[in-house]
């Protein structure tokens, strides 16, 4: 199939826009504290060597959640392919930092090149991937088409497109067929998304339902010494966590906590906003609420009513301290966040109802008793009170959370084997 007009127009437009896009993207990374040579990875300039003689498998994910979701998959594929090397690319400074802390063996990280001829060509000239795996909705046309043209096999895993994206692609059926046709395998999160991909002209014999990789990721890292120190500081105080909160949600959480203090005056709330750089903003909200607080980023310990956990990479620590967690991004129409990071710690989950990114997951968790859904701040206070006052009910919910997670962990090897076959990597096994 020849390149459709829209693809050729896109190539021309991105070539013209490279200077502006390069300035914006490299400036963003520099402002996040990255050195210039790393920021220039966005232009396809590699900062690592392509080592080894075995196949190189490239994984591309957008940001934090998507990047971390594939680390366990890379580890399993690495066991099956001991001669292989793995490259993971992402687009944000935060994802790079968290990936570096949890990098599997034989794996390196780079920032993804801009989707334009020059950066993508330089990237492919250096890395020469034998196979590439794209994650969720990362359908960058030139990355995909140019990688396929080099002879690499491609897969799309955890495939998920929003209704808006599906509608946009549906208006361009020839371009959708051209882009989706590069994949040897498309694994979707559910049956509805598999059908949506086929409706967008993806080859039906290459589309199949997979699993949400975020349900199969490794547990969050935990520093045992930090857990012990925090538990000693907290003593016998009860604790709950509100994590990954977004603007507008902290006010509801703080009002719920104020209500809970009426019956549990020594209760500690660990409040971990989704973006730690919002620490000053969230601290101002806590001050306005009249609640006493300390702040992790300034060296404070959990000694007051609220502990502002405005640091990066420590969610595993906070989840280890609490029997249940309110997961943000769900009281507002944001789409929700990964509940499996919570259940892997053995905690039960409270969530708002805006969880389109994990709709099927939360439905199954609620049915199993591992999660409960709340409508607003008062509802959050009501359900939190129920668990704080009924030890047996909380224990059942935590047991259900552990069982729900354990039932899914055996599926990762099957996905790894399927990818190895589809990407023609069996000879390297």
SULDAPE-V680556 format. One record per residue. RES is the residue in three letters. BURIAL is 1 if it has 9 or more other ideal C-beta (glycine too) atoms within 8 Angstrom, else 0. Layout:
res->{RES | RES}
burial->{BURIAL | BURIAL}
This chain:
res->{UNK | UNK | UNK | UNK | UNK | UNK | UNK | UNK | UNK | UNK | UNK | UNK | UNK | UNK | UNK | UNK | UNK | UNK | UNK | UNK | UNK | UNK | UNK | UNK | UNK | UNK | UNK | UNK | UNK | UNK | UNK | UNK | UNK | UNK | UNK | UNK | UNK | UNK | UNK | UNK | UNK | UNK | UNK | UNK | UNK | UNK | UNK | UNK | UNK | UNK | UNK | UNK | UNK | UNK | UNK | UNK | UNK | UNK | UNK | UNK | UNK | UNK | UNK | UNK | UNK | UNK | UNK | UNK | UNK | UNK | UNK | UNK | UNK | UNK | UNK | UNK | UNK | UNK | UNK | UNK | UNK | UNK | UNK | UNK | UNK | UNK | UNK | UNK | UNK | UNK | UNK | UNK | UNK | UNK | UNK | UNK | UNK | UNK | UNK | UNK | UNK | UNK | UNK | UNK | UNK | UNK | UNK | UNK | UNK | UNK | UNK | UNK | UNK | UNK | UNK | UNK | UNK | UNK | UNK | UNK | UNK | UNK | UNK | UNK | UNK | UNK | UNK | UNK | UNK | UNK | UNK | UNK | UNK | UNK | UNK | UNK | UNK | UNK | UNK | UNK | UNK | UNK | UNK | UNK | UNK | UNK | UNK | UNK | UNK | UNK | UNK | UNK | UNK | UNK | UNK | UNK | UNK | UNK | UNK | UNK | UNK | UNK | UNK | UNK | UNK | UNK | UNK | UNK | UNK | UNK | UNK | UNK | UNK | UNK | UNK | UNK | UNK | UNK | UNK | UNK | UNK | UNK | UNK | UNK | UNK | UNK | UNK | UNK | UNK | UNK | UNK | UNK | UNK | UNK | UNK | UNK | UNK | UNK | UNK | UNK | UNK | UNK | UNK | UNK | UNK | UNK | UNK | UNK | UNK | UNK | UNK | UNK | UNK | UNK | UNK | UNK | UNK | UNK | UNK | UNK | UNK | UNK | UNK | UNK | UNK | UNK | UNK | UNK | UNK | UNK | UNK | UNK | UNK | UNK | UNK | UNK | UNK | UNK | UNK | UNK | UNK | UNK | UNK | UNK | UNK | UNK | UNK | UNK | UNK | UNK | UNK | UNK | UNK | UNK | UNK | UNK | UNK | UNK | UNK | UNK | UNK | UNK | UNK | UNK | UNK | UNK | UNK | UNK | UNK | UNK | UNK | UNK | UNK | UNK | UNK | UNK | UNK | UNK | UNK | UNK | UNK | UNK | UNK | UNK | UNK | UNK | UNK | UNK | UNK | UNK | UNK | UNK | UNK | UNK | UNK | UNK | UNK | UNK | UNK | UNK | UNK | UNK | UNK | UNK | UNK | UNK | UNK | UNK | UNK | UNK | UNK | UNK | UNK | UNK | UNK | UNK | UNK | UNK | UNK | UNK | UNK | UNK | UNK | UNK | UNK | UNK | UNK | UNK | UNK | UNK | UNK | UNK | UNK | UNK | UNK | UNK | UNK | UNK | UNK | UNK | UNK | UNK | UNK | UNK | UNK | UNK | UNK | UNK | UNK | UNK | UNK | UNK | UNK | UNK | UNK | UNK | UNK | UNK | UNK | UNK | UNK | UNK | UNK | UNK | UNK | UNK | UNK | UNK | UNK | UNK | UNK | UNK | UNK | UNK | UNK | UNK | UNK | UNK | UNK | UNK | UNK | UNK | UNK | UNK | UNK | UNK | UNK | UNK | UNK | UNK | UNK | UNK | UNK | UNK | UNK | UNK | UNK | UNK | UNK | UNK | UNK | UNK | UNK | UNK | UNK | UNK | UNK | UNK | UNK | UNK | UNK | UNK | UNK | UNK | UNK | UNK | UNK | UNK | UNK | UNK | UNK | UNK | UNK | UNK | UNK | UNK | UNK | UNK | UNK}
burial->{0 | 0 | 0 | 1 | 0 | 1 | 1 | 1 | 0 | 1 | 1 | 0 | 0 | 1 | 1 | 0 | 1 | 1 | 0 | 0 | 1 | 1 | 0 | 0 | 1 | 1 | 0 | 1 | 1 | 1 | 0 | 1 | 0 | 1 | 0 | 0 | 0 | 1 | 1 | 1 | 1 | 1 | 1 | 1 | 0 | 1 | 0 | 0 | 0 | 1 | 0 | 0 | 0 | 1 | 1 | 1 | 1 | 1 | 1 | 1 | 1 | 1 | 1 | 1 | 1 | 1 | 1 | 1 | 1 | 1 | 1 | 1 | 1 | 1 | 1 | 1 | 1 | 1 | 0 | 1 | 1 | 0 | 0 | 1 | 1 | 1 | 1 | 1 | 1 | 1 | 0 | 1 | 1 | 1 | 1 | 1 | 1 | 1 | 1 | 0 | 0 | 1 | 1 | 1 | 0 | 0 | 1 | 1 | 1 | 1 | 1 | 1 | 1 | 1 | 1 | 1 | 1 | 1 | 1 | 1 | 1 | 1 | 1 | 1 | 0 | 1 | 1 | 1 | 1 | 1 | 1 | 1 | 1 | 1 | 1 | 1 | 1 | 1 | 1 | 1 | 1 | 1 | 1 | 1 | 1 | 1 | 1 | 1 | 0 | 1 | 0 | 1 | 1 | 1 | 1 | 1 | 1 | 1 | 1 | 1 | 1 | 0 | 0 | 0 | 1 | 1 | 0 | 0 | 1 | 1 | 0 | 1 | 1 | 0 | 1 | 1 | 1 | 1 | 1 | 1 | 1 | 1 | 1 | 1 | 1 | 1 | 1 | 1 | 1 | 0 | 0 | 0 | 1 | 1 | 0 | 1 | 1 | 1 | 0 | 1 | 1 | 1 | 0 | 0 | 0 | 1 | 1 | 1 | 1 | 1 | 1 | 1 | 1 | 1 | 1 | 1 | 1 | 0 | 0 | 1 | 0 | 1 | 0 | 0 | 0 | 1 | 1 | 0 | 0 | 1 | 0 | 0 | 1 | 1 | 0 | 0 | 0 | 0 | 1 | 1 | 1 | 1 | 1 | 1 | 1 | 1 | 0 | 0 | 1 | 1 | 1 | 1 | 1 | 1 | 1 | 1 | 1 | 1 | 1 | 1 | 1 | 0 | 0 | 1 | 0 | 0 | 1 | 1 | 1 | 1 | 1 | 1 | 1 | 1 | 0 | 1 | 0 | 1 | 1 | 0 | 0 | 1 | 1 | 0 | 1 | 1 | 0 | 0 | 1 | 0 | 1 | 0 | 1 | 1 | 1 | 1 | 1 | 0 | 0 | 1 | 0 | 1 | 0 | 1 | 1 | 1 | 1 | 1 | 1 | 1 | 0 | 0 | 0 | 1 | 1 | 1 | 1 | 1 | 1 | 1 | 1 | 1 | 1 | 1 | 1 | 1 | 1 | 1 | 1 | 1 | 1 | 1 | 0 | 1 | 1 | 1 | 1 | 1 | 1 | 1 | 1 | 1 | 1 | 1 | 1 | 0 | 1 | 1 | 1 | 1 | 1 | 1 | 0 | 1 | 1 | 0 | 0 | 1 | 0 | 1 | 1 | 1 | 0 | 1 | 1 | 1 | 0 | 1 | 0 | 1 | 1 | 1 | 1 | 1 | 0 | 1 | 1 | 1 | 1 | 1 | 1 | 1 | 1 | 1 | 1 | 1 | 1 | 1 | 0 | 0 | 0 | 0 | 1 | 1 | 0 | 1 | 1 | 1 | 0 | 1 | 1 | 1 | 1 | 1 | 1 | 0 | 0 | 1 | 0 | 0 | 1 | 1 | 0 | 0 | 1 | 1 | 1 | 1 | 1 | 1 | 1 | 1 | 1 | 1 | 1 | 0 | 0 | 1 | 0}
